[in-house]
Amino acid sequence: MYKSAEIQQRLVSLKTLLDRINRAWTKSDAEQLILFFVDMFPKLLNAERCSIFFAEEKSDDIWLKFGTGVKEKEIVAPKDGSIVGRSITSGETIFRGDLDLEDGFHSKSDQQTDFVTRNLMCVPIQSLVGAYYIGAVEILNKNSPAGFSEEDEILVKKVVKFLALSIENNRVADEMIQISRGVHEEIARNSKKLDSKHQLIYASAAMRMVVDMANKVGPLPVNVFITGESGTGKEVIARMVHEQSEDRRSRPFVAVNCSSIPDTLMESEFFGYEKGAFTGAVSSRMGRFEEAEGGTLFLDEIADMPMAIQPKFLRAIQENEGVRLGGSKVHHYKFRIISASSRSLKDEVKKGNFREDLFFRLFSIDITIPPLRERRDDITPLALMFLKEVNHRFKKKVTGYSREVLELFEKHPWPGNVRQLQHEVERLVALTSDGDTITVDCCSLAPDIRSGENEIGIAPDSFSLPLHKKQTEMRLITKALIKTKGNKIQASKLLEITRQSLHNKIKLYNIEQD
């Protein structure tokens, strides 16, 4: 038996596949195929025209949409009182001549198409999956004194089987796409009410392995270490591990980004402080260890934890106790640690930047999240999820993506991973009008637009030094973080600024990091 989460993800995978099928086989493609039959039948039988009718399942209407001279008109034929209606109802081929001498539905249709029907052969189209008829082919005005023959009927019936296949394939595809949209909406309704930052949508086998591992270790009382490039969703997986534990899911999930805390404040951040412990401590404050009581402490970018705090940190998690700054009371801790880093913690131990004993204390189970470029099956479902979320947040009604945009998404390397994809969707929704589809000309990933070069909207003829300074700093900081795989200490050295200055600029420019 599959768990509900597994079923949901299989449905997401189906939705992704159907979206790709829909992009590969469009409504226009299906219409072109049917128009091929419209053009081919008269040539095959030396006739003047052909009309293809579709029977409406839930009504008595029969629609003529594809035919010689129809020109996108839709003509409705009644089941009672028309030759095509009689053919579909009875399942029999009907031959008629001298129709130009009598009135009927054919004469009304002739008036709409500026044509005169003299003779015809109407062959019903039988469904390939049931004993019923889904339409009919009507071939008009055979250029022969004898009119249509039984040999013509045999030939048309052979071809009609292929026509039936194309019609029903298109119907099934339409139905599956409608079902998949309903499934997608149902998944969204039944999902937890989290913002897109903490939603987990995937279709790839690589992410399925990550989720399986998270589900397995979640209920166990072990520490977990998560590795992955910046923007891959390490906190999302950490929250999933937390939610899988019945003992902890109702308790706090406390997330701390070790790279964003100044060295001088690291101890007070984790242990807390008492009133008057230092200048500015106007009241007591519990630390992160206390806040995580009974739940999970998530240490993001653990590799950036300063060496000075590591011995105190190790003792606290070994003894499960500590003292606030300026206090004497011993506080006891009980929490699970999930740590994460965008670079190898083993390498940091070898370099002497991280204590080996602390490493072994944290490194019980290792989960590695592959970058988005290695799990391209996830790109489309993530883009669809972000579109829905951003539409809601921006109060907009952008209808979807063009085929070219999704193809561009799936080819792009996404150095910023899922977060970059989310920001690109935000940008595209902002630039697209309500009711419109997102097109490739708005996309910053297009080959003729340098990614990130104009994200802050500088006019080409602008001489504004502050704007150009901001753009340059954003671009260089982003490149440095990508080159160092999110290591802010190394990035600050490349940029020749202090780590604290880098942190301030990242916050100022809203350059998010895992």
Secondary structure, 3 states (H helix, E strand, C coil): CCCHHHHHHHHHHHHHHHHHHHHHCCHHHHHHHHHHHHHHHHHHHCEEEEEEEEECCCCCEEEEEEECCCCCCCEEEECCCCHHHHHHHHCCCEEECCHHHCCCHHHHHHHHHCCCCCCEEEEEEECCCCCCEEEEEEEEEECCCCCCCHHHHHHHHHHHHHHHHHHHHHHHHHHHHHHHHHHHHHHHHHCCCCCHHHCCCCCCHHHHHHHHHHHHHCCCCCCEEEECCCCCCHHHHHHHHHHCCCCCCCCCEEEEEHHHCCHHHHHHHHHEECCCCCCCCCCCEECHHHHCCCCEEEEECHHHCCCCCHHHHHHHHHHCEEECECCCCEEECCCEEEEEECCCHHHHHHHCCCCHHHHHHHCCEEEECCCHHHCHHHHHHHHHHHHHHHHHHHCCCCCEECHHHHHHHHHCCCCCHHHHHHHHHHHHHHHCCCCCEECHHHCCCCCCCCCCCCCCCCCCCCCCHHHHHHHHHHHHHHHHHHHCCCCHHHHHHHHCCCHHHHHHHHHHCCCCCC
